[in-house]
Every structure is written in C-alpha cells, then in structure tokens.
Amino acid sequence: MILFNLKSAALALAIGSAALAGTATPGAAESPFHTGVWQVNEPDGPRGLVVSDWLVFENGLPARWLYRKAGTNDQNQFDFLTRRIGQATYDPVQIRVYRTGEHEMKFTTFAKGAEPVEHPAKRLSIPNYKNSCLSVENKGERLFGRWTGTTAAAFKSLRLSKSKMTIDGTTTEVDVTPVRVGRLGIVENGKPIAFLTDAGGDYAVLQWFKPGVTPQTMIDPKKEILDFAREEIVRWPGGTCDRQIASRLKAMK
C-alpha cells in the first residue's frame, strides 16, 4: 500500500484547503477540512470528535496519528491509516472523512474483519481558517520555548531553543532544525535523538528515537518513522485551545 508521508502531505493539504473548505476565501483556509470540533450523531446519541490536522484527540489529549492513504482522496474525501501514540504499528482501525456540506461530513471507521461504521457529523467549530487553534499551520516559532509535561509524559517541564534542550532542569546542548511543517529534528553531538512534533491545539509530542536513526532518515520526506523509544505529550502553558474546544463541545445537542 502506498502512503503519503503524513507531515509532508500536510503542506500539500494546506495548499489545497481553500477548495476543501467550500466557501472559504481563497488562500484563507490553512488546514484540511476535517480539522476542528465535531458532533458525531450516533444511534445512541451525539459524541464529540476533536481532530487536528493529523491527530484524533481522546479524553482531552492527542491520541491517534492519521496517515493519509495515497490514491484514495478527492477534494472532499480523505482516507487514513491510524496509529496510537506510543505504538509501533498501524492500528487495525482506519478512518474516512467525507465532506457532505459546508459544515457537515460523514465519519467512517473501518475495522479489520468488520463492516464499516458510518455516522453523520456536524461541525461545532468555525471553519479552519488561518490561526484556527487546532491547525498546525502558521504557528511560527511556537515549538521553541517552554512546555509542560502532561499525564502522558515522564517529566514536568521542557524548554527548547535552537541550541539547548532542558528537561526538568537538566540541560543538553543540541542542534535543532525544522524538518517539515510542524516538526523539529533534535540532534545531540551529530546524532538524531528526537522529533518535537506539533500535535495541534495546545499540544506537541516529543518523539524519542530508537538507535539507528541517521540524519538522512530524520529529514527524509518519503519515510515516516513509526517505531519510537517513547512518545511523550507536552502542553504549551499559554495555550487557549483547550478552553475553546470545551466551549464548542458544550454546544452539542
């Protein structure tokens, strides 16, 4: 199966997002159509669905990576393989989002050996214009600076600059370089040690490499590393997206 690399594909998705957004002003939309807060209408009642450009959130935190499948997408449909944060392989569950209106879509899950499950969904958030809080686009230097560890991290604080990484007061000299949209590569003494990847919303994921990742592998846009030593979720202390998401979810009915 041929896959688009998730992070490099994000830029192409952003470029095409004006078409995906329907009535959006050309050039104003910066994220794929699915990015946002949704009400999924299931037979037993509505449930909230929170999705950044390339992650599905669960219980308030980014939880499941989305990897766009090649050759299965038109301007209204995206098919994804999924992988849970902390796992090394794809999940048996795949996801499809299909736009049916300016603020509506069908949300389908495909589990191996089972019939697809499809439900209509209605957008609760505003369309994904520039600076939408769940977008990973237009965040500038946000990945540099101070982060706090969440319940899905083994540390309390992270601070990253272009030359230093400090975790819980212990500082390491590093070289940091942008790898692609929303992702930094962190190198210590010439050896790649981690990615810091924007998860959208108020969050990022510190992805520690296993031995054997080379500088060439780290920056290769055609390869997606799935198997990490650890993936730890951090939160931007100045973030307001959690409050915005909670406000939108209150509108479910």
C-alpha positions as CSV (number, residue, x, y, z in Angstrom):
1,M,0.0,0.0,0.0
2,I,1.4,3.4,-1.0
3,L,1.2,6.1,1.6
4,F,1.7,9.8,1.6
5,N,4.1,10.8,4.3
6,L,1.8,12.4,6.8
7,K,3.8,15.5,7.6
8,S,5.0,16.4,4.1
9,A,1.5,15.8,2.9
10,A,0.2,18.3,5.4
11,L,1.7,21.2,3.4
12,A,0.0,20.0,0.2
13,L,-3.2,19.6,2.1
14,A,-2.9,23.1,3.4
15,I,-2.3,24.5,-0.1
16,G,-5.5,22.8,-1.3
17,S,-7.6,23.6,1.7
18,A,-9.3,26.6,0.2
19,A,-11.1,24.1,-2.2
20,L,-11.8,21.7,0.7
21,A,-13.4,24.5,2.7
22,G,-16.0,25.2,0.1
23,T,-17.0,28.8,0.6
24,A,-13.7,29.9,2.3
25,T,-12.0,32.9,0.9
26,P,-9.2,31.6,-1.4
27,G,-5.9,31.5,0.5
28,A,-7.5,32.0,3.9
29,A,-8.0,28.3,4.9
30,E,-4.9,26.7,6.3
31,S,-5.9,23.2,7.3
32,P,-7.6,20.1,5.9
33,F,-11.4,20.1,6.1
34,H,-11.6,17.6,8.9
35,T,-9.6,19.8,11.4
36,G,-11.9,21.0,14.1
37,V,-14.5,20.1,16.7
38,W,-17.4,17.9,15.5
39,Q,-20.6,16.4,16.8
40,V,-20.9,12.8,15.5
41,N,-24.5,11.7,15.6
42,E,-24.6,8.0,16.6
43,P,-27.8,6.0,17.1
44,D,-27.4,6.1,20.9
45,G,-26.7,9.9,20.9
46,P,-24.2,12.5,19.9
47,R,-20.5,12.4,20.8
48,G,-17.7,14.9,20.4
49,L,-14.9,14.4,17.9
50,V,-11.8,16.6,18.1
51,V,-9.3,16.4,15.2
52,S,-6.2,18.4,14.5
53,D,-4.5,18.3,11.0
54,W,-3.1,14.8,11.8
55,L,-4.3,13.6,15.1
56,V,-7.5,12.5,16.7
57,F,-7.9,13.6,20.3
58,E,-9.3,11.4,23.1
59,N,-10.1,12.4,26.7
60,G,-8.6,15.8,26.0
61,L,-5.2,14.7,24.7
62,P,-3.9,13.9,21.2
63,A,-4.2,10.1,20.9
64,R,-4.2,8.7,17.4
65,W,-2.0,9.7,14.4
66,L,-3.6,9.9,11.0
67,Y,-1.6,8.8,7.9
68,R,-3.3,9.8,4.7
69,K,-3.5,7.0,2.1
70,A,-2.4,7.7,-1.4
71,G,-4.8,7.3,-4.3
72,T,-8.0,7.3,-2.3
73,N,-8.7,11.0,-2.0
74,D,-10.6,13.6,-3.9
75,Q,-11.2,17.2,-2.8
76,N,-14.0,16.1,-0.4
77,Q,-12.6,12.8,0.9
78,F,-9.6,11.6,3.0
79,D,-8.8,8.1,3.9
80,F,-6.4,7.4,6.8
81,L,-4.4,4.7,8.4
82,T,-4.1,5.3,12.1
83,R,-1.5,4.6,14.8
84,R,-1.9,5.2,18.5
85,I,0.7,7.4,20.2
86,G,3.2,5.0,21.8
87,Q,2.6,2.1,19.5
88,A,5.0,1.0,16.7
89,T,2.5,-0.3,14.1
90,Y,-0.7,0.8,12.4
91,D,-4.0,0.1,14.2
92,P,-6.5,-2.3,12.6
93,V,-8.9,0.7,12.5
94,Q,-8.9,3.0,9.5
95,I,-10.8,6.3,9.2
96,R,-12.5,8.1,6.3
97,V,-13.9,11.6,6.4
98,Y,-16.1,12.7,3.6
99,R,-17.5,16.3,3.2
100,T,-21.2,16.4,2.6
101,G,-21.7,20.2,3.1
102,E,-20.1,23.4,4.2
103,H,-20.2,22.2,7.9
104,E,-21.1,18.5,7.6
105,M,-19.3,15.3,6.9
106,K,-19.7,11.6,7.1
107,F,-17.2,10.0,9.6
108,T,-16.5,6.3,8.9
109,T,-14.4,3.8,10.8
110,F,-13.1,0.5,9.2
111,A,-12.1,-2.3,11.5
112,K,-10.4,-5.3,10.0
113,G,-12.9,-8.1,9.6
114,A,-15.9,-5.9,10.4
115,E,-18.4,-3.9,8.4
116,P,-17.6,-0.1,8.1
117,V,-19.4,2.1,10.7
118,E,-20.6,5.4,9.3
119,H,-22.2,8.3,11.1
120,P,-23.0,11.9,10.0
121,A,-21.1,14.7,11.8
122,K,-21.8,18.4,12.1
123,R,-19.0,21.0,12.7
124,L,-19.2,22.8,16.0
125,S,-16.1,24.9,15.4
126,I,-15.6,27.7,12.9
127,P,-14.1,26.6,9.5
128,N,-10.4,26.0,9.6
129,Y,-9.2,29.5,8.7
130,K,-5.7,30.8,9.4
131,N,-4.8,30.6,13.1
132,S,-7.5,28.0,13.8
133,C,-6.3,26.7,17.2
134,L,-6.3,23.0,16.1
135,S,-4.3,23.7,13.0
136,V,-0.6,23.1,12.9
137,E,0.0,25.7,10.3
138,N,1.1,29.3,11.0
139,K,2.4,28.5,14.5
140,G,5.7,30.2,13.7
141,E,8.3,29.6,16.5
142,R,5.8,28.0,18.9
143,L,7.8,24.7,19.1
144,F,10.7,26.7,20.6
145,G,10.1,27.7,24.2
146,R,8.7,26.2,27.3
147,W,6.3,23.2,27.5
148,T,4.8,21.4,30.5
149,G,4.6,17.6,30.7
150,T,1.1,16.0,30.7
151,T,0.0,12.8,32.3
152,A,1.4,11.2,29.1
153,A,5.0,12.4,29.8
154,A,7.6,11.2,32.2
155,F,8.8,14.8,33.0
156,K,7.3,18.0,34.3
157,S,8.9,20.6,32.1
158,L,10.6,21.0,28.7
159,R,12.4,24.0,27.3
160,L,13.8,24.0,23.8
161,S,15.9,26.6,21.9
162,K,17.9,26.2,18.8
163,S,21.0,25.2,20.8
164,K,19.7,23.7,24.1
165,M,17.1,21.4,25.5
166,T,16.3,21.4,29.2
167,I,14.1,18.7,30.8
168,D,13.3,19.2,34.5
169,G,16.3,21.4,35.0
170,T,18.9,19.2,33.1
171,T,20.3,21.0,30.0
172,T,21.7,19.3,26.9
173,E,23.4,21.1,24.1
174,V,21.7,20.2,20.9
175,D,21.2,21.3,17.3
176,V,17.6,21.9,16.3
177,T,16.4,22.2,12.7
178,P,12.9,22.3,11.1
179,V,12.3,19.0,9.3
180,R,8.9,19.8,7.8
181,V,5.8,21.8,8.6
182,G,5.1,21.4,12.3
183,R,8.1,19.3,13.2
184,L,11.6,19.9,14.5
185,G,14.5,17.5,14.5
186,I,16.7,17.4,17.6
187,V,20.4,16.3,17.3
188,E,23.0,15.8,20.0
189,N,26.6,15.5,19.0
190,G,25.7,14.8,15.5
191,K,23.2,12.0,16.5
192,P,19.5,12.5,16.0
193,I,17.7,11.9,19.3
194,A,14.1,13.1,18.9
195,F,11.4,15.0,17.0
196,L,9.3,17.6,18.6
197,T,6.1,17.5,16.5
198,D,3.2,19.9,16.8
199,A,0.0,18.0,17.6
200,G,-2.3,20.9,17.1
201,G,-4.3,22.5,19.8
202,D,-2.2,23.3,22.9
203,Y,-0.1,20.2,22.4
204,A,3.1,18.8,20.9
205,V,4.7,15.3,21.0
206,L,8.3,14.7,22.0
207,Q,9.2,11.6,19.9
208,W,12.4,9.9,21.2
209,F,14.3,7.9,18.6
210,K,15.4,4.3,18.9
211,P,19.1,3.7,18.0
212,G,19.9,3.7,14.3
213,V,18.1,6.8,13.1
214,T,20.5,8.8,10.9
215,P,20.4,12.5,9.9
216,Q,19.3,11.4,6.5
217,T,16.5,9.2,7.8
218,M,15.4,12.0,10.1
219,I,14.9,14.5,7.3
220,D,13.8,12.1,4.5
221,P,10.3,13.3,3.4
222,K,9.5,9.9,1.8
223,K,9.8,8.0,5.1
224,E,7.6,8.1,8.2
225,I,9.2,6.7,11.4
226,L,6.6,4.7,13.3
227,D,8.7,3.0,15.9
228,F,9.9,5.3,18.7
229,A,11.5,4.6,22.0
230,R,8.9,6.9,23.6
231,E,6.3,9.5,22.6
232,E,5.6,12.0,25.3
233,I,2.8,14.6,25.1
234,V,3.6,18.1,26.3
235,R,1.3,21.2,26.6
236,W,2.0,24.8,25.8
237,P,1.4,26.8,29.0
238,G,0.0,29.8,27.2
239,G,-2.5,27.8,25.2
240,T,-6.2,28.6,25.0
241,C,-7.3,25.9,22.6
242,D,-8.5,23.5,25.4
243,R,-11.0,26.2,26.6
244,Q,-12.2,26.8,23.0
245,I,-12.7,23.1,22.4
246,A,-14.6,22.7,25.7
247,S,-16.8,25.7,24.7
248,R,-17.6,24.1,21.4
249,L,-18.4,20.7,22.9
250,K,-21.0,22.3,25.2
251,A,-23.0,23.2,22.0
252,M,-23.7,19.5,21.3
253,K,-27.4,18.7,21.3
